[in-house]
Amino acid sequence: MISSKIFESTFLPAKFNGPKSSSKIMIVMHGLGDHKASYKDFALEVNLTGLDYLLINAPTPYYFGFSWYDLPPAEPRDGILNSIEMLERLIDELQAKGYQDEDIFICGFSQGGCIALHTFLSMERKFAGVIGLSPRIYLDKMGVQEKEIHRETPIFIAHGIHDQAIDFNEVQDQVKRLKSHSLNIEFNEYDMGHEIDISEIRDLAKWLNERL
């Protein structure tokens, strides 16, 4: 059983057909005003043999859930940096429990996807993969510390063309900028709004399964 001293967390162990231990784990981060319990069904839908899940709550209470950072017109940068620092400490915790960097997927929806991407971009480590589902990306505020090792981590980004909260074209432009740094990004668009769609989950499961 994996737990965290840094975040409120729920650990969902991998399901196996035989007696073996999982070697990979996916950190899952929710969107604004949500909480980790909402993502149990997401993990069950992904439902891959050999992958553990660690669902975590963002650090700041926000109405009936939690927030990773303040929304504009407030300045989001300080909250993003704080969440990045906490996630880096969580990754160190997982290493102490036996997971290597290349055993760890970092996944998030909306604000959680933003934190997943910018945590990866702030670190000089190779991960199993990074997943941003309908993320807002703050390249102008946060930048990209381009390192050769960043090109070795596969990245899955998905966005709805009808997203009413985070404009699709804005995200597409940011992804193009990331690709200009030679990052290994698979970008998928879906006929949906600001949500997680079953076809998106199926594509993600296939992408993950190729990397387990």
Residue pairs with C-beta under 8 A, 6 or more apart in sequence:
1 11
1 13
2 9
2 11
2 25
2 52
2 54
2 94
2 97
3 9
3 11
4 54
4 56
4 90
4 93
5 93
6 86
6 89
6 90
6 93
7 56
7 57
7 59
7 86
7 90
8 36
8 56
8 57
9 36
9 54
9 55
9 56
9 57
10 36
10 37
10 40
10 54
10 55
11 52
11 53
11 54
11 55
12 40
12 43
12 52
12 53
12 54
12 55
13 22
13 52
14 22
14 48
14 49
14 50
14 51
14 52
15 47
15 49
16 22
16 49
16 50
17 49
22 50
22 51
22 52
23 50
23 99
23 103
24 50
24 51
24 52
24 99
24 103
24 104
24 105
24 128
24 212
25 51
25 52
25 53
25 54
25 94
25 99
25 103
25 104
25 105
26 43
26 51
26 52
26 53
26 54
26 104
26 105
26 106
26 107
26 131
26 208
27 54
27 56
27 87
27 90
27 91
27 94
27 104
27 105
27 106
27 107
27 116
28 36
28 39
28 42
28 43
28 53
28 54
28 55
28 56
28 107
28 108
28 112
29 56
29 58
29 68
29 107
29 108
29 109
29 111
29 112
29 113
29 115
29 116
30 36
30 38
30 39
30 55
30 57
30 58
30 65
30 66
30 108
30 109
30 110
30 111
30 112
31 108
31 109
31 110
31 111
31 112
31 134
32 62
32 65
32 67
32 68
32 71
32 110
32 111
33 62
33 63
33 64
33 65
33 66
33 67
34 65
34 66
34 109
35 57
35 64
35 65
35 66
36 55
36 56
36 57
37 55
39 55
39 109
40 55
42 196
42 201
43 53
43 55
45 198
45 201
45 205
46 201
46 204
46 205
46 208
47 205
48 205
48 208
48 209
48 212
49 212
50 212
51 105
51 208
51 212
54 94
56 90
57 66
58 65
58 66
58 67
58 68
58 83
58 111
58 112
59 66
59 68
59 82
59 83
59 86
60 66
60 67
60 68
60 69
60 79
61 67
67 79
67 111
68 79
68 80
68 83
68 111
68 112
68 114
68 115
69 76
69 77
69 78
69 79
69 80
69 82
69 83
69 111
69 114
69 115
70 76
70 78
70 79
76 138
76 141
77 138
77 141
77 142
80 114
80 115
80 118
80 138
80 141
80 142
83 115
83 119
84 115
84 118
84 119
84 122
87 106
87 115
87 119
88 119
88 122
88 123
91 101
91 104
91 123
91 125
94 104
95 101
101 125
101 126
101 127
101 128
102 126
102 127
102 128
103 128
104 127
104 128
105 127
105 128
105 129
105 130
105 131
105 208
105 211
106 116
106 119
106 120
106 127
106 129
106 130
106 131
107 113
107 116
107 130
107 131
107 133
108 114
108 115
108 116
108 131
108 132
108 133
108 135
109 133
109 134
109 135
109 196
110 133
110 134
110 135
110 136
110 165
110 166
110 194
111 135
111 136
112 133
112 135
113 131
113 132
113 133
113 134
113 135
113 136
113 157
114 132
114 135
114 136
114 137
114 138
116 130
116 131
116 132
116 135
117 130
117 132
117 135
117 137
117 155
117 157
118 137
118 138
118 142
120 127
120 130
120 150
120 153
120 155
121 142
121 143
121 144
121 145
121 150
122 142
122 145
124 145
124 147
124 149
124 150
125 149
126 149
126 152
126 153
127 153
128 153
128 211
129 153
129 154
129 155
129 156
129 207
129 208
129 211
130 153
130 154
130 155
130 156
131 155
131 156
131 157
131 204
132 155
132 156
132 157
132 158
133 157
133 158
133 196
133 200
133 204
134 158
134 159
134 160
134 163
134 165
134 166
134 171
134 194
134 195
134 196
135 157
135 159
135 166
135 171
136 166
136 170
136 171
137 171
137 174
137 175
137 178
139 174
139 177
139 178
144 177
144 178
144 181
146 181
150 181
150 183
151 182
151 183
151 184
152 184
153 184
154 184
154 186
154 207
154 211
155 178
155 183
155 184
155 185
155 186
156 185
156 186
156 188
156 204
156 207
157 171
157 175
157 185
157 186
157 187
157 188
158 187
158 188
158 189
158 190
158 200
158 203
158 204
159 166
159 168
159 171
159 172
159 187
159 188
159 189
159 190
160 168
160 189
160 190
160 191
160 192
160 193
160 194
160 195
160 197
161 168
161 189
161 190
161 191
161 192
162 168
162 191
162 192
162 193
163 171
163 192
163 193
163 194
164 193
164 194
165 193
165 194
166 194
168 189
172 187
172 189
175 185
175 187
178 185
179 185
186 207
188 200
188 203
190 197
190 199
190 200
192 200
